[in-house]
């Protein structure tokens, strides 16, 4: 199902419950993901959505392949208006915006946003329908209207026939109205013709209304300054189901000022994107409600016509950038800037992609600039989440790589130590029997001791293998965290050691210990090795006293095992944890040299640390902290 796909892409997961209709498609037009709002606007369930963007509306219109290709090839955002049947025989107008997403400089997929524009389009239709019926008003204000069919199958609609309002003939001094759009464009001043063509073509492609000022030369040679506006509307009576409806107002006449303002304000008010116009002194000439709302929400300022657009921006850095951009626009450049508007600490920021275009008068002198903002907040937040996840992933990879490097160095050192230890049990190959017997402590003439030596060596190798397996299992086994009674655990360890303590004068002074949450097997390895180590390195014939306690130091619980044995110098404090290091070989003949190595690794697995304090002939104390990790294997 389409609404299950975001779980495979964390960047889309947050969009699932977005109030805006969002969808993702492949470059070929296959629908990869659609969130709930997108489906609700089409009144469909996820398993009923077509897997290709050929969803047809009530007027048989669809998202054309040409629009998708333009987005993929040129990166130009496309906006399509879709008429979709709703309940009770009504029609919902859906405004679909299609944009391209790049990955490593290559187009990766398409992002679609969908919003319900029914109310705005209804108001626009009413405005144009009223304009078509204003026969008396049109004569007063010098306006006329026209309609023509829009055929998506044609690459050029300029040969389409135009249906003119009756006022056109009166305005054109009873001359024959142009039969086609191409004929009408011939009346447009040559320097303005390309702009008019681009505006009309843009409306036919994107279904977005247009407005443009241009000069028109009538058959008598009189130049009229015109304000043209139009929109593509669904019309069941049209051959292709769509008509382009236009209104042309002659602004050369003084009596049309009020109507011009009404029309322009209606157009600006129906657009939810922030738009404003300034003169060369940065003063507002006009702005729409969306821009006023953005300035109030961001800076708490209320823009007004004649006021400074720069002073309305309270952020100094933003004000400087805006002044620089408008200065370049006044020199003839068309500029674009992505701007963040932060409403406050508790309110999420909004991002707008603003486009600044110069305004020219009839002599092509730049008199001001118009700014049009597009809300890109949803895409920006998704981009920030993706960047955060990428940074977090990179940090984890770097951290894990460092850990693996440490483990690799530790393992290589351990292998070298193990090899050296095993080789020390064997005589060199170039020694004869006499040298070998001497190194093993065997009299050359007494070979009867060889079986005993072999048994001892075999026992040592077996013990070594057991300790190696024990050391290896510390990192392989998953942690099993539980609440452990340390007093009970100590009793179990002492019972295990009872057999090796017979005949020894040993006193264990174990304080009352707190409970701890940790892995029982690892704790058993730590304290069993520390206690047996304390017993092993006690001076021969001397009473042995071993203390076990736990102290709260700052924010840590420190466990300590102390003895009164032979001890060692502090210069060897780190060396005692290395494998196969024997500071007192005469007292450690039966050990493998891995006891404290196992203790250190087990403590580290429990996210703790261990250190030693000692002096020769005055015993040794081993301290450790234990902080179990609940997430399991490290």
C-alpha positions in Angstrom: 0.0 0.0 0.0 1.2 3.5 -0.8 0.8 4.9 2.7 3.1 2.1 4.1 6.1 3.3 2.0 7.4 6.1 4.3 8.6 3.6 6.9 11.4 2.8 4.3 12.5 6.4 4.1 12.8 8.3 7.4 12.8 11.6 5.5 9.2 11.0 4.5 7.9 9.6 7.8 7.2 13.1 9.3 5.1 13.9 6.2 2.6 11.1 6.8 0.4 13.2 9.1 1.0 16.5 7.5 -2.1 18.7 6.9 -0.9 19.4 3.4 -1.4 16.9 0.7 2.0 15.4 -0.1 3.0 12.7 -2.6 6.2 11.4 -4.1 6.5 10.0 -7.6 9.3 8.5 -9.7 10.6 10.3 -12.7 8.5 8.0 -14.9 5.4 9.2 -13.1 4.8 6.2 -10.9 3.2 7.2 -7.6 5.6 6.0 -4.8 4.0 7.6 -1.8 0.9 9.6 -0.9 0.0 10.8 2.6 -3.4 10.8 4.2 -4.2 14.4 3.3 -3.4 13.7 -0.4 -5.7 10.8 -0.5 -8.5 12.6 1.4 -8.5 15.4 -1.2 -9.1 12.8 -3.9 -11.7 11.0 -1.7 -9.8 7.8 -2.2 -8.4 5.0 0.0 -4.7 4.1 -0.4 -5.3 0.8 -2.1 -7.6 2.5 -4.6 -5.1 5.0 -5.9 -3.7 4.5 -9.3 0.0 3.7 -9.2 0.5 6.2 -12.1 -0.2 9.9 -12.2 -3.0 9.5 -14.7 -5.7 10.3 -12.2 -8.4 11.9 -14.4 -10.8 14.6 -13.1 -14.4 15.2 -13.8 -13.5 17.3 -16.9 -11.2 14.4 -18.1 -8.1 16.5 -17.4 -5.1 14.9 -15.8 -1.5 15.7 -14.9 0.1 15.7 -18.3 3.3 13.9 -19.3 4.5 17.2 -20.8 4.2 18.9 -17.4 6.2 16.1 -15.7 8.8 16.1 -18.4 9.3 19.9 -18.0 9.9 19.4 -14.3 12.3 16.5 -14.8 14.4 18.1 -17.7 14.4 21.8 -16.7 13.6 21.8 -13.0 10.8 24.2 -13.6 8.0 23.9 -11.0 4.6 23.2 -12.5 1.2 24.0 -11.1 -1.8 22.1 -12.4 -5.5 22.8 -11.5 -7.6 19.6 -11.4 -11.4 19.6 -11.2 -12.3 16.6 -9.0 -15.9 15.4 -8.4 -17.0 15.7 -4.8 -20.1 14.8 -2.8 -23.6 16.1 -3.8 -22.6 16.6 -7.4 -20.2 19.4 -6.6 -16.7 19.8 -8.0 -13.6 20.4 -6.0 -10.8 22.5 -7.5 -7.4 21.0 -6.5 -4.2 22.9 -7.1 -1.3 20.5 -7.6 2.4 21.8 -7.5 5.1 19.5 -8.9 8.8 20.0 -8.1 12.0 18.1 -8.7 14.3 16.6 -6.1 18.0 16.1 -6.9 20.3 13.5 -5.5 24.0 14.0 -6.1 23.3 16.4 -8.9 20.9 14.0 -10.7 17.1 14.2 -10.7 15.9 11.5 -8.3 12.1 11.8 -7.9 9.2 14.3 -8.0 7.4 15.8 -5.1 3.7 16.8 -5.4 1.8 19.1 -3.0 -2.0 19.4 -3.2 -4.2 22.0 -1.8 -8.0 22.6 -2.1 -8.4 25.8 -4.1 -12.2 25.4 -4.5 -13.1 28.7 -2.7 -10.5 30.7 -4.5 -11.4 29.4 -8.0 -15.1 29.8 -7.2 -14.5 33.5 -6.4 -12.4 33.8 -9.5 -15.1 32.3 -11.7 -17.8 34.6 -10.1 -15.6 37.6 -10.8 -15.1 36.6 -14.5 -18.8 35.6 -14.9 -19.8 39.0 -13.5 -17.3 40.7 -15.8 -18.9 38.9 -18.8 -22.3 40.3 -17.8 -21.2 43.8 -17.2 -22.3 45.1 -20.6 -23.1 48.6 -19.3 -20.1 48.8 -16.9 -17.8 47.6 -19.7 -18.8 50.4 -21.9 -18.1 52.8 -19.0 -14.7 51.5 -18.1 -13.5 50.5 -21.5 -13.3 46.8 -20.7 -14.1 43.8 -22.9 -14.0 40.1 -22.5 -13.2 37.1 -24.6 -13.2 33.3 -24.5 -11.5 30.6 -26.5 -11.2 26.8 -26.3 -8.0 25.3 -24.9 -6.9 22.1 -26.5 -4.1 20.3 -24.7 -3.4 18.1 -27.7 -2.2 21.2 -29.6 1.3 22.6 -29.0 0.2 26.0 -30.2 -3.3 27.4 -29.5 -2.8 30.7 -31.2 -5.0 29.6 -34.1 -7.9 29.0 -31.8 -11.0 31.1 -32.6 -11.9 33.8 -30.1 -15.5 34.6 -28.9 -15.5 38.3 -28.2 -17.9 40.3 -26.1 -20.1 42.8 -27.9 -18.3 45.7 -26.3 -15.2 44.9 -28.3 -16.7 46.0 -31.6 -17.8 49.3 -30.1 -14.4 49.9 -28.6 -12.7 49.1 -31.9 -14.8 51.6 -33.7 -17.0 49.0 -35.2 -14.2 47.2 -37.0 -14.2 43.4 -37.4 -12.9 41.7 -34.3 -9.8 39.5 -34.7 -10.9 36.0 -35.5 -8.1 34.2 -33.7 -5.7 34.8 -30.9 -2.9 35.2 -33.4 -4.8 38.0 -35.1 -5.3 39.8 -31.8 -1.6 39.4 -30.9 -0.8 41.3 -34.1 -2.4 44.3 -32.5 -0.1 44.2 -29.5 3.0 46.4 -29.6 6.0 44.4 -30.9 8.0 45.1 -27.7 5.2 43.7 -25.5 4.1 40.8 -27.7 6.5 38.2 -26.3 5.4 39.0 -22.7 1.7 38.6 -23.5 2.3 35.3 -25.3 4.3 34.0 -22.3 1.6 35.1 -19.8 -1.2 33.4 -21.8 0.9 30.2 -22.4 1.7 30.1 -18.7 -2.0 30.2 -17.8 -2.8 27.4 -20.2 0.1 25.2 -18.9 -0.3 25.8 -15.2 -4.0 26.8 -14.8 -2.8 29.8 -12.8 -4.5 33.2 -13.6 -2.3 35.9 -15.1 -2.2 39.7 -15.2 0.0 41.8 -17.5 0.2 45.4 -18.7 0.9 46.0 -22.4 0.4 48.5 -25.3 -2.2 47.8 -27.9 -2.4 49.7 -31.2 -6.0 49.9 -32.6 -6.7 50.0 -36.4 -6.8 53.8 -36.3 -3.2 53.8 -35.0 -4.1 54.9 -31.4 -1.9 53.4 -28.7 -3.9 52.1 -25.6 -2.3 51.0 -22.3 -4.0 47.8 -21.5 -4.3 45.6 -18.4 -4.9 42.1 -19.5 -5.9 39.2 -17.1 -7.2 35.8 -17.7 -7.6 32.2 -16.4 -8.3 28.7 -17.7 -11.6 27.4 -16.4 -13.5 24.2 -16.7 -16.4 24.4 -19.2 -18.5 21.4 -20.0 -19.8 23.2 -23.1 -16.3 23.5 -24.6 -15.0 20.9 -27.1 -12.1 20.0 -24.8 -13.7 20.8 -21.5 -11.7 23.9 -20.8 -11.8 27.6 -21.9 -9.4 30.5 -21.5 -11.4 33.5 -20.3 -9.8 36.9 -20.6 -10.6 40.5 -19.6 -8.9 43.5 -21.2 -9.2 46.9 -19.5 -8.1 50.1 -21.2 -6.2 51.9 -18.4 -5.7 54.9 -20.7 -9.2 56.1 -19.6 -9.4 57.9 -16.3 -12.8 56.4 -15.4 -11.4 52.9 -15.0 -9.2 53.6 -12.0 -11.7 52.2 -9.4 -12.5 49.1 -11.5 -8.8 48.5 -12.0 -8.1 48.6 -8.3 -11.1 46.3 -7.6 -9.9 43.8 -10.1 -6.2 43.9 -9.0 -7.1 43.7 -5.3 -9.4 40.7 -6.0 -6.6 39.0 -7.8 -4.0 39.7 -5.1 -6.4 38.8 -2.3 -7.2 35.4 -3.8 -3.5 34.3 -3.8 -2.2 32.8 -0.5 1.4 33.5 -1.4 2.9 36.8 0.0 3.2 39.5 -2.8 4.2 43.1 -2.5 5.3 46.0 -4.8 7.7 48.7 -3.9 9.0 51.8 -5.7 12.7 52.8 -6.1 12.7 54.4 -2.6 11.6 51.0 -1.1 8.1 52.3 -0.3 5.1 50.0 -0.5 2.9 50.6 -3.5 0.7 47.6 -2.6 0.7 44.2 -0.9 -1.7 41.4 -0.4 -3.1 40.0 2.9 -0.7 37.1 2.9 2.3 39.4 3.0 0.7 41.5 5.7 0.0 38.4 7.8 3.6 37.2 7.4 5.1 40.5 8.6 2.8 40.7 11.6 3.5 37.1 12.6 7.3 37.4 12.2 8.1 41.0 13.3 4.8 42.3 14.8 4.9 45.1 12.2 1.9 46.3 10.2 2.9 47.3 6.6 1.0 50.2 5.0 1.0 51.7 1.5 3.6 54.5 1.4 5.5 53.0 4.3 9.1 51.7 4.1 9.3 48.0 3.2 12.8 48.0 4.8 11.7 49.4 8.1 9.0 46.8 8.4 11.8 44.2 8.5 13.1 44.3 12.1 15.9 41.8 11.7 19.0 43.9 10.7 20.7 41.1 8.7 17.5 40.4 6.7 17.0 44.2 6.2 20.5 44.5 4.7 20.0 41.5 2.4 16.7 42.9 1.2 18.2 46.3 0.5 21.0 44.7 -1.5 18.6 42.5 -3.5 16.2 45.4 -4.4 19.2 47.5 -5.3 20.3 44.9 -7.9 16.7 44.6 -9.1 16.5 48.3 -9.7 19.5 47.8 -12.0 17.6 45.4 -14.1 18.4 42.0 -12.6 15.8 39.4 -11.7 16.8 38.0 -8.2 15.7 35.1 -6.0 16.4 34.5 -2.3 15.4 31.8 0.2 14.4 33.5 3.4 13.6 32.2 6.9 10.9 33.9 8.9 11.1 33.0 12.6 7.9 33.9 14.4 9.2 33.1 17.9 10.7 30.4 20.1 7.4 28.5 20.4 6.3 28.9 16.8 8.0 27.0 14.0 9.9 29.0 11.4 8.6 29.5 7.9 10.8 29.5 4.7 9.8 31.3 1.6 11.5 31.4 -1.8 11.1 35.0 -2.9 11.4 36.1 -6.6 12.1 39.8 -7.2 11.3 41.2 -10.7 11.8 44.8 -11.9 8.7 46.9 -13.0 9.2 49.1 -16.1 7.0 51.9 -17.5 6.1 52.6 -21.1 9.6 53.9 -21.8 11.1 50.8 -20.2 12.5 52.7 -17.3 12.5 50.7 -14.1 10.1 52.3 -11.6 9.9 49.6 -8.9 10.0 45.9 -8.1 7.5 43.2 -7.4 8.3 40.4 -4.9 6.5 37.0 -5.0 7.1 34.5 -2.2 6.6 30.7 -2.4 6.2 28.8 0.9 8.8 26.0 1.0 8.5 25.3 4.7 7.5 21.7 4.3 10.4 20.8 2.0 12.9 22.8 4.1 11.9 21.0 7.3 12.2 17.7 5.5 15.7 18.7 4.3 16.7 19.7 7.8 15.5 16.4 9.2 17.5 14.6 6.5 20.6 16.6 7.2 20.3 15.9 11.0 19.8 12.2 10.4 22.8 12.2 8.0 25.0 14.0 10.5 23.9 11.6 13.3 24.5 8.6 11.1 28.0 9.9 10.2 28.8 10.5 13.8 27.7 6.9 14.7 29.8 5.5 11.9 32.8 7.5 13.0 32.3 6.5 16.6 31.9 2.8 15.7 34.9 2.9 13.4 37.0 4.3 16.2 35.8 1.6 18.5 36.6 -1.1 15.9 40.1 0.3 15.5 40.6 0.1 19.2 39.3 -3.4 19.3 41.5 -4.4 16.3 44.6 -3.0 18.0 43.7 -4.7 21.3 43.1 -8.0 19.5 46.4 -7.8 17.6 48.3 -7.2 20.8 46.5 -10.0 22.4 47.4 -12.4 19.6 51.0 -11.5 19.9 51.0 -12.0 23.6 49.2 -15.3 23.3 51.7 -16.6 20.7 54.7 -15.5 22.8 53.2 -17.2 25.9 52.6 -20.5 24.0 56.1 -20.4 22.5 57.5 -19.9 26.0 56.1 -23.4 27.0 58.1 -25.1 24.2 61.9 -25.5 23.9 63.6 -23.8 20.9 64.0 -26.0 17.9 67.8 -25.7 17.9 68.2 -27.0 21.5 69.2 -30.5 22.1 67.7 -32.8 24.7 70.1 -31.6 27.5 69.2 -27.9 27.0 65.5 -28.7 26.7 65.6 -30.8 29.9 67.4 -28.0 31.7 64.9 -25.3 30.6 62.0 -27.5 31.8 63.7 -28.1 35.1 64.2 -31.8 34.4 67.4 -33.7 35.2 68.8 -35.1 32.0 69.3 -38.4 33.7 65.9 -38.7 35.1 63.3 -39.1 32.4 60.6 -40.4 34.7 59.5 -36.8 35.5 58.5 -36.2 31.8 55.0 -37.7 32.2 54.3 -35.4 35.1 55.5 -32.4 33.2 53.4 -33.3 30.3 50.3 -33.6 32.5 51.1 -30.1 34.0 51.6 -28.6 30.5 48.4 -30.2 29.4 46.5 -28.8 32.4 48.0 -25.3 31.7 46.9 -25.4 28.1 43.4 -26.5 29.1 43.1 -23.7 31.7 44.4 -21.3 29.1 41.8 -22.4 26.6 39.1 -22.0 29.2 40.2 -18.5 30.0 40.5 -17.6 26.3 36.9 -18.8 25.7 35.8 -16.9 28.7 37.5 -13.7 27.5 36.0 -14.2 24.0 32.4 -14.7 25.4 32.5 -11.3 27.2 32.0 -9.4 23.9 29.8 -12.0 22.1 27.0 -12.6 24.6 24.2 -10.1 24.8 23.8 -8.4 28.2 21.0 -9.8 30.4 20.3 -6.9 32.8 18.6 -7.8 36.1 18.6 -6.6 39.8 21.3 -8.5 41.7 21.6 -9.0 45.4 25.4 -8.5 45.8 25.5 -10.0 49.3 24.0 -13.2 47.9 26.4 -13.2 44.9 29.4 -12.9 47.2 28.3 -15.9 49.3 28.0 -17.9 46.1 31.5 -16.9 45.0 33.0 -17.8 48.3 31.3 -21.2 48.2 32.9 -21.8 44.8 36.3 -20.9 46.1 36.0 -22.9 49.3 37.8 -25.9 47.9 40.9 -23.9 47.0 40.9 -22.1 50.4 41.2 -25.2 52.7 44.1 -25.0 55.1 44.6 -21.3 54.4 44.4 -18.6 57.1 42.1 -16.2 55.3 39.7 -13.7 56.7 37.1 -12.1 54.4 35.8 -8.7 55.6 32.8 -8.0 53.3 30.7 -4.9 54.1 27.0 -4.9 53.5 26.7 -4.3 49.7 23.9 -2.6 47.8 21.9 -4.2 45.0 22.8 -3.3 41.4 21.2 -3.7 38.0 23.7 -5.5 35.8 24.6 -8.7 34.0 25.0 -11.5 36.6 27.5 -13.6 34.7 29.8 -10.6 34.1 29.6 -9.5 37.7 30.5 -13.1 38.8 33.6 -13.1 36.6 34.7 -9.7 37.9 34.5 -10.5 41.7 35.5 -14.2 41.4 38.7 -13.2 39.6 39.5 -10.3 42.0 39.0 -12.5 45.1 41.0 -15.4 43.8 43.7 -13.0 42.6 43.9 -11.5 46.2 44.2 -15.0 47.7 46.9 -16.1 45.1 49.2 -13.1 45.8 49.2 -13.2 49.6 52.6 -13.8 51.3 53.3 -17.4 52.2 52.6 -18.2 55.8 51.0 -14.9 56.6 47.4 -14.4 57.6 45.4 -13.1 54.7 42.8 -10.3 55.1 40.6 -9.4 52.1 38.2 -6.5 52.3 35.2 -5.9 49.9 33.1 -2.7 50.1 31.1 -0.2 48.0 31.3 3.6 48.5 29.3 6.4 47.0 31.9 8.9 45.7 30.3 12.0 44.0 27.8 10.5 41.5 29.4 7.1 41.2 29.3 3.9 43.2 32.8 2.6 43.5 33.4 -1.1 44.4 36.7 -2.0 46.0 38.6 -5.3 46.7 41.7 -4.9 48.9 44.2 -7.4 50.3 47.3 -7.4 52.4 49.4 -9.4 50.0 52.8 -8.8 48.2 51.5 -5.8 46.2 53.4 -4.1 43.4 54.8 -0.7 42.4 52.5 1.9 40.9 54.6 2.0 37.8 53.1 -1.5 37.1 49.5 -0.4 37.8 48.5 -0.5 34.1 50.7 -3.5 33.3 48.8 -5.8 35.6 45.7 -5.8 33.3 47.7 -6.8 30.2 47.5 -10.5 29.2 50.1 -13.0 30.3 51.9 -10.4 32.5 53.3 -12.1 35.7 54.8 -9.6 38.2 55.2 -12.5 40.8 55.7 -15.7 38.8 56.8 -17.6 41.9 53.3 -17.0 43.4 51.3 -17.5 40.2 52.6 -20.8 38.9 49.1 -22.2 38.3 47.6 -19.1 36.7 47.2 -18.4 33.0 48.0 -14.7 33.2 44.5 -13.7 31.9 42.6 -13.2 35.2 42.9 -9.4 35.5 42.5 -9.1 31.7 39.1 -10.8 31.9 38.2 -8.5 34.8 39.1 -5.3 32.9 37.2 -6.4 29.8 34.1 -7.4 31.8 34.1 -4.0 33.6 34.4 -2.2 30.3 31.5 -4.2 28.9 29.4 -2.9 31.8 30.3 0.6 30.8 32.6 1.0 33.8 36.3 1.5 34.5 38.8 -0.2 36.8 42.1 0.9 38.3 44.6 -0.3 41.0 46.4 1.2 44.0 49.3 -0.7 45.5 52.8 -0.6 46.9 55.3 -3.5 47.4 54.7 -5.7 50.4 51.7 -3.6 51.5 48.9 -5.2 49.5 46.8 -4.0 46.6 43.4 -2.5 46.2 41.3 -2.8 42.9 38.6 -0.2 42.4 35.9 -0.3 39.7 32.7 1.4 38.7 29.8 -0.6 37.1 27.1 1.0 34.9 25.1 -1.6 33.1 23.9 -0.8 29.6 20.3 -1.7 29.0 20.5 -1.6 25.2 22.2 -4.9 25.1 25.2 -5.7 23.0 27.7 -2.8 22.7 
